[in-house]
Amino acid sequence: MKASELRNREIADLNILLLDKLKEQFNLRMQRATGQLARPDQLRKVRRDIARIKTVINEKKAGKSS
């Protein structure tokens, strides 16, 4: 997921997407803890997606207040 794609979305959509990614991250962490995680690289991708979403949300909020 690219930041440019995220910038085209509304903050409400981004919050929903963020919640989904946080749930996905939790599920991947549980799979890793139980030894069932087939693709360890997924954790890194989800973590970076979460960071991108949070960054875009903060950019949009800063833009509104200016």
N, CA, C and O atoms as a Maestro MAE file, in Angstrom:
{
 s_m_m2io_version
 :::
 2.0.0
}

f_m_ct {
 s_m_title
 :::
 protein
 m_atom[264] {
  # First column is atom index #
  i_m_mmod_type
  r_m_x_coord
  r_m_y_coord
  r_m_z_coord
  i_m_residue_number
  s_m_chain_name
  s_m_pdb_residue_name
  s_m_pdb_atom_name
  i_m_atomic_number
  :::
  1 25 0.844 -1.169 0.000 1 A "MET " " N  " 7
  2 3 0.000 0.000 0.000 1 A "MET " " CA " 6
  3 2 0.894 1.238 0.000 1 A "MET " " C  " 6
  4 15 1.790 1.368 0.834 1 A "MET " " O  " 8
  5 25 0.645 2.128 -0.927 2 A "LYS " " N  " 7
  6 3 1.469 3.318 -1.067 2 A "LYS " " CA " 6
  7 2 0.836 4.500 -0.350 2 A "LYS " " C  " 6
  8 15 -0.384 4.580 -0.212 2 A "LYS " " O  " 8
  9 25 1.673 5.404 0.096 3 A "ALA " " N  " 7
  10 3 1.195 6.596 0.788 3 A "ALA " " CA " 6
  11 2 0.344 7.451 -0.143 3 A "ALA " " C  " 6
  12 15 -0.609 8.090 0.304 3 A "ALA " " O  " 8
  13 25 0.677 7.469 -1.430 4 A "SER " " N  " 7
  14 3 -0.103 8.269 -2.377 4 A "SER " " CA " 6
  15 2 -1.537 7.745 -2.494 4 A "SER " " C  " 6
  16 15 -2.472 8.523 -2.683 4 A "SER " " O  " 8
  17 25 -1.703 6.437 -2.382 5 A "GLU " " N  " 7
  18 3 -3.044 5.853 -2.405 5 A "GLU " " CA " 6
  19 2 -3.814 6.250 -1.147 5 A "GLU " " C  " 6
  20 15 -5.018 6.502 -1.198 5 A "GLU " " O  " 8
  21 25 -3.113 6.302 -0.030 6 A "LEU " " N  " 7
  22 3 -3.761 6.637 1.236 6 A "LEU " " CA " 6
  23 2 -4.171 8.106 1.299 6 A "LEU " " C  " 6
  24 15 -5.181 8.448 1.915 6 A "LEU " " O  " 8
  25 25 -3.392 8.963 0.665 7 A "ARG " " N  " 7
  26 3 -3.693 10.397 0.715 7 A "ARG " " CA " 6
  27 2 -4.993 10.731 -0.006 7 A "ARG " " C  " 6
  28 15 -5.575 11.788 0.238 7 A "ARG " " O  " 8
  29 25 -5.453 9.862 -0.881 8 A "ASN " " N  " 7
  30 3 -6.701 10.101 -1.613 8 A "ASN " " CA " 6
  31 2 -7.935 9.712 -0.801 8 A "ASN " " C  " 6
  32 15 -9.061 9.966 -1.231 8 A "ASN " " O  " 8
  33 25 -7.741 9.110 0.349 9 A "ARG " " N  " 7
  34 3 -8.862 8.648 1.170 9 A "ARG " " CA " 6
  35 2 -9.213 9.668 2.250 9 A "ARG " " C  " 6
  36 15 -8.409 10.531 2.602 9 A "ARG " " O  " 8
  37 25 -10.430 9.545 2.763 10 A "GLU " " N  " 7
  38 3 -10.892 10.395 3.856 10 A "GLU " " CA " 6
  39 2 -10.342 9.868 5.181 10 A "GLU " " C  " 6
  40 15 -9.940 8.708 5.274 10 A "GLU " " O  " 8
  41 25 -10.325 10.716 6.195 11 A "ILE " " N  " 7
  42 3 -9.794 10.319 7.503 11 A "ILE " " CA " 6
  43 2 -10.618 9.179 8.093 11 A "ILE " " C  " 6
  44 15 -10.058 8.282 8.723 11 A "ILE " " O  " 8
  45 25 -11.924 9.196 7.905 12 A "ALA " " N  " 7
  46 3 -12.769 8.128 8.445 12 A "ALA " " CA " 6
  47 2 -12.400 6.780 7.825 12 A "ALA " " C  " 6
  48 15 -12.335 5.766 8.519 12 A "ALA " " O  " 8
  49 25 -12.160 6.780 6.521 13 A "ASP " " N  " 7
  50 3 -11.748 5.543 5.846 13 A "ASP " " CA " 6
  51 2 -10.394 5.069 6.351 13 A "ASP " " C  " 6
  52 15 -10.166 3.873 6.534 13 A "ASP " " O  " 8
  53 25 -9.498 6.029 6.575 14 A "LEU " " N  " 7
  54 3 -8.161 5.677 7.065 14 A "LEU " " CA " 6
  55 2 -8.234 5.071 8.466 14 A "LEU " " C  " 6
  56 15 -7.496 4.139 8.783 14 A "LEU " " O  " 8
  57 25 -9.124 5.601 9.298 15 A "ASN " " N  " 7
  58 3 -9.274 5.048 10.652 15 A "ASN " " CA " 6
  59 2 -9.802 3.618 10.612 15 A "ASN " " C  " 6
  60 15 -9.380 2.776 11.404 15 A "ASN " " O  " 8
  61 25 -10.714 3.346 9.702 16 A "ILE " " N  " 7
  62 3 -11.241 1.986 9.549 16 A "ILE " " CA " 6
  63 2 -10.143 1.053 9.056 16 A "ILE " " C  " 6
  64 15 -10.000 -0.067 9.547 16 A "ILE " " O  " 8
  65 25 -9.370 1.523 8.081 17 A "LEU " " N  " 7
  66 3 -8.261 0.735 7.555 17 A "LEU " " CA " 6
  67 2 -7.211 0.486 8.634 17 A "LEU " " C  " 6
  68 15 -6.648 -0.605 8.719 17 A "LEU " " O  " 8
  69 25 -6.952 1.497 9.454 18 A "LEU " " N  " 7
  70 3 -5.987 1.355 10.548 18 A "LEU " " CA " 6
  71 2 -6.452 0.297 11.539 18 A "LEU " " C  " 6
  72 15 -5.655 -0.525 11.991 18 A "LEU " " O  " 8
  73 25 -7.713 0.312 11.871 19 A "LEU " " N  " 7
  74 3 -8.249 -0.686 12.795 19 A "LEU " " CA " 6
  75 2 -8.109 -2.095 12.221 19 A "LEU " " C  " 6
  76 15 -7.760 -3.028 12.944 19 A "LEU " " O  " 8
  77 25 -8.377 -2.250 10.939 20 A "ASP " " N  " 7
  78 3 -8.219 -3.556 10.292 20 A "ASP " " CA " 6
  79 2 -6.768 -4.027 10.328 20 A "ASP " " C  " 6
  80 15 -6.496 -5.199 10.587 20 A "ASP " " O  " 8
  81 25 -5.840 -3.109 10.068 21 A "LYS " " N  " 7
  82 3 -4.416 -3.470 10.078 21 A "LYS " " CA " 6
  83 2 -3.945 -3.819 11.482 21 A "LYS " " C  " 6
  84 15 -3.115 -4.711 11.653 21 A "LYS " " O  " 8
  85 25 -4.468 -3.123 12.489 22 A "LEU " " N  " 7
  86 3 -4.097 -3.447 13.870 22 A "LEU " " CA " 6
  87 2 -4.602 -4.831 14.266 22 A "LEU " " C  " 6
  88 15 -3.916 -5.570 14.973 22 A "LEU " " O  " 8
  89 25 -5.804 -5.178 13.809 23 A "LYS " " N  " 7
  90 3 -6.333 -6.523 14.065 23 A "LYS " " CA " 6
  91 2 -5.491 -7.578 13.351 23 A "LYS " " C  " 6
  92 15 -5.204 -8.640 13.903 23 A "LYS " " O  " 8
  93 25 -5.102 -7.267 12.113 24 A "GLU " " N  " 7
  94 3 -4.265 -8.196 11.357 24 A "GLU " " CA " 6
  95 2 -2.914 -8.390 12.053 24 A "GLU " " C  " 6
  96 15 -2.398 -9.505 12.125 24 A "GLU " " O  " 8
  97 25 -2.353 -7.296 12.562 25 A "GLN " " N  " 7
  98 3 -1.081 -7.381 13.274 25 A "GLN " " CA " 6
  99 2 -1.219 -8.252 14.518 25 A "GLN " " C  " 6
  100 15 -0.345 -9.071 14.804 25 A "GLN " " O  " 8
  101 25 -2.303 -8.079 15.249 26 A "PHE " " N  " 7
  102 3 -2.540 -8.887 16.441 26 A "PHE " " CA " 6
  103 2 -2.621 -10.369 16.079 26 A "PHE " " C  " 6
  104 15 -2.016 -11.215 16.738 26 A "PHE " " O  " 8
  105 25 -3.375 -10.667 15.027 27 A "ASN " " N  " 7
  106 3 -3.511 -12.068 14.610 27 A "ASN " " CA " 6
  107 2 -2.168 -12.663 14.183 27 A "ASN " " C  " 6
  108 15 -1.874 -13.818 14.489 27 A "ASN " " O  " 8
  109 25 -1.365 -11.883 13.483 28 A "LEU " " N  " 7
  110 3 -0.050 -12.369 13.068 28 A "LEU " " CA " 6
  111 2 0.860 -12.595 14.272 28 A "LEU " " C  " 6
  112 15 1.630 -13.555 14.300 28 A "LEU " " O  " 8
  113 25 0.772 -11.711 15.267 29 A "ARG " " N  " 7
  114 3 1.579 -11.906 16.473 29 A "ARG " " CA " 6
  115 2 1.168 -13.166 17.215 29 A "ARG " " C  " 6
  116 15 2.016 -13.879 17.751 29 A "ARG " " O  " 8
  117 25 -0.123 -13.442 17.247 30 A "MET " " N  " 7
  118 3 -0.597 -14.665 17.910 30 A "MET " " CA " 6
  119 2 -0.131 -15.902 17.148 30 A "MET " " C  " 6
  120 15 0.248 -16.903 17.755 30 A "MET " " O  " 8
  121 25 -0.161 -15.833 15.824 31 A "GLN " " N  " 7
  122 3 0.325 -16.953 15.017 31 A "GLN " " CA " 6
  123 2 1.814 -17.183 15.251 31 A "GLN " " C  " 6
  124 15 2.267 -18.324 15.331 31 A "GLN " " O  " 8
  125 25 2.567 -16.101 15.358 32 A "ARG " " N  " 7
  126 3 4.007 -16.236 15.601 32 A "ARG " " CA " 6
  127 2 4.265 -16.864 16.971 32 A "ARG " " C  " 6
  128 15 5.157 -17.699 17.118 32 A "ARG " " O  " 8
  129 25 3.487 -16.462 17.963 33 A "ALA " " N  " 7
  130 3 3.682 -16.978 19.312 33 A "ALA " " CA " 6
  131 2 3.364 -18.467 19.407 33 A "ALA " " C  " 6
  132 15 3.964 -19.186 20.207 33 A "ALA " " O  " 8
  133 25 2.425 -18.923 18.596 34 A "THR " " N  " 7
  134 3 2.050 -20.336 18.635 34 A "THR " " CA " 6
  135 2 2.805 -21.161 17.604 34 A "THR " " C  " 6
  136 15 2.599 -22.370 17.494 34 A "THR " " O  " 8
  137 25 3.686 -20.501 16.844 35 A "GLY " " N  " 7
  138 3 4.482 -21.222 15.856 35 A "GLY " " CA " 6
  139 2 3.748 -21.554 14.574 35 A "GLY " " C  " 6
  140 15 4.173 -22.447 13.841 35 A "GLY " " O  " 8
  141 25 2.663 -20.865 14.282 36 A "GLN " " N  " 7
  142 3 1.861 -21.153 13.099 36 A "GLN " " CA " 6
  143 2 2.062 -20.146 11.972 36 A "GLN " " C  " 6
  144 15 1.430 -20.255 10.921 36 A "GLN " " O  " 8
  145 25 2.939 -19.169 12.185 37 A "LEU " " N  " 7
  146 3 3.139 -18.118 11.186 37 A "LEU " " CA " 6
  147 2 3.939 -18.659 10.015 37 A "LEU " " C  " 6
  148 15 5.108 -19.019 10.160 37 A "LEU " " O  " 8
  149 25 3.299 -18.713 8.849 38 A "ALA " " N  " 7
  150 3 3.936 -19.278 7.662 38 A "ALA " " CA " 6
  151 2 4.851 -18.267 6.982 38 A "ALA " " C  " 6
  152 15 5.895 -18.637 6.447 38 A "ALA " " O  " 8
  153 25 4.465 -16.990 6.999 39 A "ARG " " N  " 7
  154 3 5.245 -15.959 6.299 39 A "ARG " " CA " 6
  155 2 5.619 -14.842 7.274 39 A "ARG " " C  " 6
  156 15 4.839 -13.911 7.472 39 A "ARG " " O  " 8
  157 25 6.789 -14.925 7.875 40 A "PRO " " N  " 7
  158 3 7.205 -13.920 8.855 40 A "PRO " " CA " 6
  159 2 7.331 -12.503 8.279 40 A "PRO " " C  " 6
  160 15 7.259 -11.526 9.025 40 A "PRO " " O  " 8
  161 25 7.517 -12.388 6.972 41 A "ASP " " N  " 7
  162 3 7.640 -11.062 6.366 41 A "ASP " " CA " 6
  163 2 6.337 -10.271 6.427 41 A "ASP " " C  " 6
  164 15 6.348 -9.048 6.287 41 A "ASP " " O  " 8
  165 25 5.226 -10.951 6.633 42 A "GLN " " N  " 7
  166 3 3.931 -10.264 6.717 42 A "GLN " " CA " 6
  167 2 3.895 -9.305 7.899 42 A "GLN " " C  " 6
  168 15 3.292 -8.236 7.804 42 A "GLN " " O  " 8
  169 25 4.528 -9.667 9.009 43 A "LEU " " N  " 7
  170 3 4.545 -8.790 10.180 43 A "LEU " " CA " 6
  171 2 5.170 -7.444 9.843 43 A "LEU " " C  " 6
  172 15 4.648 -6.397 10.225 43 A "LEU " " O  " 8
  173 25 6.271 -7.473 9.137 44 A "ARG " " N  " 7
  174 3 6.961 -6.244 8.771 44 A "ARG " " CA " 6
  175 2 6.099 -5.392 7.842 44 A "ARG " " C  " 6
  176 15 6.018 -4.176 8.015 44 A "ARG " " O  " 8
  177 25 5.461 -6.015 6.869 45 A "LYS " " N  " 7
  178 3 4.617 -5.274 5.922 45 A "LYS " " CA " 6
  179 2 3.444 -4.609 6.633 45 A "LYS " " C  " 6
  180 15 3.121 -3.453 6.360 45 A "LYS " " O  " 8
  181 25 2.810 -5.338 7.541 46 A "VAL " " N  " 7
  182 3 1.660 -4.788 8.256 46 A "VAL " " CA " 6
  183 2 2.103 -3.651 9.166 46 A "VAL " " C  " 6
  184 15 1.422 -2.630 9.262 46 A "VAL " " O  " 8
  185 25 3.236 -3.822 9.830 47 A "ARG " " N  " 7
  186 3 3.739 -2.772 10.716 47 A "ARG " " CA " 6
  187 2 4.036 -1.498 9.934 47 A "ARG " " C  " 6
  188 15 3.749 -0.398 10.407 47 A "ARG " " O  " 8
  189 25 4.599 -1.637 8.761 48 A "ARG " " N  " 7
  190 3 4.902 -0.463 7.937 48 A "ARG " " CA " 6
  191 2 3.634 0.169 7.370 48 A "ARG " " C  " 6
  192 15 3.554 1.391 7.249 48 A "ARG " " O  " 8
  193 25 2.645 -0.649 7.024 49 A "ASP " " N  " 7
  194 3 1.365 -0.103 6.566 49 A "ASP " " CA " 6
  195 2 0.713 0.722 7.670 49 A "ASP " " C  " 6
  196 15 0.160 1.790 7.408 49 A "ASP " " O  " 8
  197 25 0.777 0.225 8.906 50 A "ILE " " N  " 7
  198 3 0.212 0.952 10.044 50 A "ILE " " CA " 6
  199 2 0.903 2.302 10.184 50 A "ILE " " C  " 6
  200 15 0.243 3.321 10.391 50 A "ILE " " O  " 8
  201 25 2.220 2.315 10.073 51 A "ALA " " N  " 7
  202 3 2.971 3.568 10.182 51 A "ALA " " CA " 6
  203 2 2.586 4.537 9.068 51 A "ALA " " C  " 6
  204 15 2.435 5.735 9.310 51 A "ALA " " O  " 8
  205 25 2.427 4.023 7.846 52 A "ARG " " N  " 7
  206 3 2.028 4.884 6.726 52 A "ARG " " CA " 6
  207 2 0.647 5.495 6.964 52 A "ARG " " C  " 6
  208 15 0.436 6.687 6.741 52 A "ARG " " O  " 8
  209 25 -0.276 4.668 7.414 53 A "ILE " " N  " 7
  210 3 -1.638 5.154 7.655 53 A "ILE " " CA " 6
  211 2 -1.628 6.225 8.730 53 A "ILE " " C  " 6
  212 15 -2.267 7.266 8.570 53 A "ILE " " O  " 8
  213 25 -0.913 5.988 9.827 54 A "LYS " " N  " 7
  214 3 -0.841 6.974 10.905 54 A "LYS " " CA " 6
  215 2 -0.207 8.268 10.426 54 A "LYS " " C  " 6
  216 15 -0.640 9.351 10.821 54 A "LYS " " O  " 8
  217 25 0.805 8.174 9.589 55 A "THR " " N  " 7
  218 3 1.468 9.361 9.058 55 A "THR " " CA " 6
  219 2 0.511 10.185 8.212 55 A "THR " " C  " 6
  220 15 0.456 11.407 8.349 55 A "THR " " O  " 8
  221 25 -0.237 9.533 7.348 56 A "VAL " " N  " 7
  222 3 -1.175 10.249 6.483 56 A "VAL " " CA " 6
  223 2 -2.298 10.875 7.315 56 A "VAL " " C  " 6
  224 15 -2.721 11.996 7.035 56 A "VAL " " O  " 8
  225 25 -2.776 10.166 8.324 57 A "ILE " " N  " 7
  226 3 -3.815 10.725 9.199 57 A "ILE " " CA " 6
  227 2 -3.298 11.993 9.870 57 A "ILE " " C  " 6
  228 15 -3.994 13.008 9.905 57 A "ILE " " O  " 8
  229 25 -2.071 11.937 10.405 58 A "ASN " " N  " 7
  230 3 -1.501 13.113 11.067 58 A "ASN " " CA " 6
  231 2 -1.274 14.254 10.081 58 A "ASN " " C  " 6
  232 15 -1.456 15.416 10.445 58 A "ASN " " O  " 8
  233 25 -0.888 13.959 8.862 59 A "GLU " " N  " 7
  234 3 -0.716 14.999 7.850 59 A "GLU " " CA " 6
  235 2 -2.038 15.678 7.551 59 A "GLU " " C  " 6
  236 15 -2.106 16.903 7.444 59 A "GLU " " O  " 8
  237 25 -3.091 14.881 7.417 60 A "LYS " " N  " 7
  238 3 -4.406 15.447 7.114 60 A "LYS " " CA " 6
  239 2 -4.915 16.301 8.271 60 A "LYS " " C  " 6
  240 15 -5.501 17.361 8.050 60 A "LYS " " O  " 8
  241 25 -4.693 15.842 9.507 61 A "LYS " " N  " 7
  242 3 -5.131 16.609 10.673 61 A "LYS " " CA " 6
  243 2 -4.351 17.920 10.768 61 A "LYS " " C  " 6
  244 15 -4.929 18.959 11.086 61 A "LYS " " O  " 8
  245 25 -3.064 17.882 10.501 62 A "ALA " " N  " 7
  246 3 -2.246 19.095 10.551 62 A "ALA " " CA " 6
  247 2 -2.663 20.070 9.449 62 A "ALA " " C  " 6
  248 15 -2.635 21.284 9.650 62 A "ALA " " O  " 8
  249 25 -3.043 19.550 8.310 63 A "GLY " " N  " 7
  250 3 -3.481 20.394 7.209 63 A "GLY " " CA " 6
  251 2 -4.791 21.092 7.492 63 A "GLY " " C  " 6
  252 15 -4.997 22.223 7.050 63 A "GLY " " O  " 8
  253 25 -5.683 20.439 8.222 64 A "LYS " " N  " 7
  254 3 -6.972 21.042 8.553 64 A "LYS " " CA " 6
  255 2 -6.838 22.158 9.556 64 A "LYS " " C  " 6
  256 15 -7.541 23.164 9.462 64 A "LYS " " O  " 8
  257 25 -5.939 21.998 10.525 65 A "SER " " N  " 7
  258 3 -5.800 22.992 11.585 65 A "SER " " CA " 6
  259 2 -5.070 24.236 11.107 65 A "SER " " C  " 6
  260 15 -5.173 25.286 11.742 65 A "SER " " O  " 8
  261 25 -4.329 24.145 9.999 66 A "SER " " N  " 7
  262 3 -3.575 25.312 9.502 66 A "SER " " CA " 6
  263 2 -4.466 26.305 8.817 66 A "SER " " C  " 6
  264 15 -3.991 27.338 8.344 66 A "SER " " O  " 8
  :::
 }
 m_bond[263] {
  # First column is bond index #
  i_m_from
  i_m_to
  i_m_order
  :::
  1 1 2 1
  2 2 3 1
  3 3 4 2
  4 3 5 1
  5 5 6 1
  6 6 7 1
  7 7 8 2
  8 7 9 1
  9 9 10 1
  10 10 11 1
  11 11 12 2
  12 11 13 1
  13 13 14 1
  14 14 15 1
  15 15 16 2
  16 15 17 1
  17 17 18 1
  18 18 19 1
  19 19 20 2
  20 19 21 1
  21 21 22 1
  22 22 23 1
  23 23 24 2
  24 23 25 1
  25 25 26 1
  26 26 27 1
  27 27 28 2
  28 27 29 1
  29 29 30 1
  30 30 31 1
  31 31 32 2
  32 31 33 1
  33 33 34 1
  34 34 35 1
  35 35 36 2
  36 35 37 1
  37 37 38 1
  38 38 39 1
  39 39 40 2
  40 39 41 1
  41 41 42 1
  42 42 43 1
  43 43 44 2
  44 43 45 1
  45 45 46 1
  46 46 47 1
  47 47 48 2
  48 47 49 1
  49 49 50 1
  50 50 51 1
  51 51 52 2
  52 51 53 1
  53 53 54 1
  54 54 55 1
  55 55 56 2
  56 55 57 1
  57 57 58 1
  58 58 59 1
  59 59 60 2
  60 59 61 1
  61 61 62 1
  62 62 63 1
  63 63 64 2
  64 63 65 1
  65 65 66 1
  66 66 67 1
  67 67 68 2
  68 67 69 1
  69 69 70 1
  70 70 71 1
  71 71 72 2
  72 71 73 1
  73 73 74 1
  74 74 75 1
  75 75 76 2
  76 75 77 1
  77 77 78 1
  78 78 79 1
  79 79 80 2
  80 79 81 1
  81 81 82 1
  82 82 83 1
  83 83 84 2
  84 83 85 1
  85 85 86 1
  86 86 87 1
  87 87 88 2
  88 87 89 1
  89 89 90 1
  90 90 91 1
  91 91 92 2
  92 91 93 1
  93 93 94 1
  94 94 95 1
  95 95 96 2
  96 95 97 1
  97 97 98 1
  98 98 99 1
  99 99 100 2
  100 99 101 1
  101 101 102 1
  102 102 103 1
  103 103 104 2
  104 103 105 1
  105 105 106 1
  106 106 107 1
  107 107 108 2
  108 107 109 1
  109 109 110 1
  110 110 111 1
  111 111 112 2
  112 111 113 1
  113 113 114 1
  114 114 115 1
  115 115 116 2
  116 115 117 1
  117 117 118 1
  118 118 119 1
  119 119 120 2
  120 119 121 1
  121 121 122 1
  122 122 123 1
  123 123 124 2
  124 123 125 1
  125 125 126 1
  126 126 127 1
  127 127 128 2
  128 127 129 1
  129 129 130 1
  130 130 131 1
  131 131 132 2
  132 131 133 1
  133 133 134 1
  134 134 135 1
  135 135 136 2
  136 135 137 1
  137 137 138 1
  138 138 139 1
  139 139 140 2
  140 139 141 1
  141 141 142 1
  142 142 143 1
  143 143 144 2
  144 143 145 1
  145 145 146 1
  146 146 147 1
  147 147 148 2
  148 147 149 1
  149 149 150 1
  150 150 151 1
  151 151 152 2
  152 151 153 1
  153 153 154 1
  154 154 155 1
  155 155 156 2
  156 155 157 1
  157 157 158 1
  158 158 159 1
  159 159 160 2
  160 159 161 1
  161 161 162 1
  162 162 163 1
  163 163 164 2
  164 163 165 1
  165 165 166 1
  166 166 167 1
  167 167 168 2
  168 167 169 1
  169 169 170 1
  170 170 171 1
  171 171 172 2
  172 171 173 1
  173 173 174 1
  174 174 175 1
  175 175 176 2
  176 175 177 1
  177 177 178 1
  178 178 179 1
  179 179 180 2
  180 179 181 1
  181 181 182 1
  182 182 183 1
  183 183 184 2
  184 183 185 1
  185 185 186 1
  186 186 187 1
  187 187 188 2
  188 187 189 1
  189 189 190 1
  190 190 191 1
  191 191 192 2
  192 191 193 1
  193 193 194 1
  194 194 195 1
  195 195 196 2
  196 195 197 1
  197 197 198 1
  198 198 199 1
  199 199 200 2
  200 199 201 1
  201 201 202 1
  202 202 203 1
  203 203 204 2
  204 203 205 1
  205 205 206 1
  206 206 207 1
  207 207 208 2
  208 207 209 1
  209 209 210 1
  210 210 211 1
  211 211 212 2
  212 211 213 1
  213 213 214 1
  214 214 215 1
  215 215 216 2
  216 215 217 1
  217 217 218 1
  218 218 219 1
  219 219 220 2
  220 219 221 1
  221 221 222 1
  222 222 223 1
  223 223 224 2
  224 223 225 1
  225 225 226 1
  226 226 227 1
  227 227 228 2
  228 227 229 1
  229 229 230 1
  230 230 231 1
  231 231 232 2
  232 231 233 1
  233 233 234 1
  234 234 235 1
  235 235 236 2
  236 235 237 1
  237 237 238 1
  238 238 239 1
  239 239 240 2
  240 239 241 1
  241 241 242 1
  242 242 243 1
  243 243 244 2
  244 243 245 1
  245 245 246 1
  246 246 247 1
  247 247 248 2
  248 247 249 1
  249 249 250 1
  250 250 251 1
  251 251 252 2
  252 251 253 1
  253 253 254 1
  254 254 255 1
  255 255 256 2
  256 255 257 1
  257 257 258 1
  258 258 259 1
  259 259 260 2
  260 259 261 1
  261 261 262 1
  262 262 263 1
  263 263 264 2
  :::
 }
}
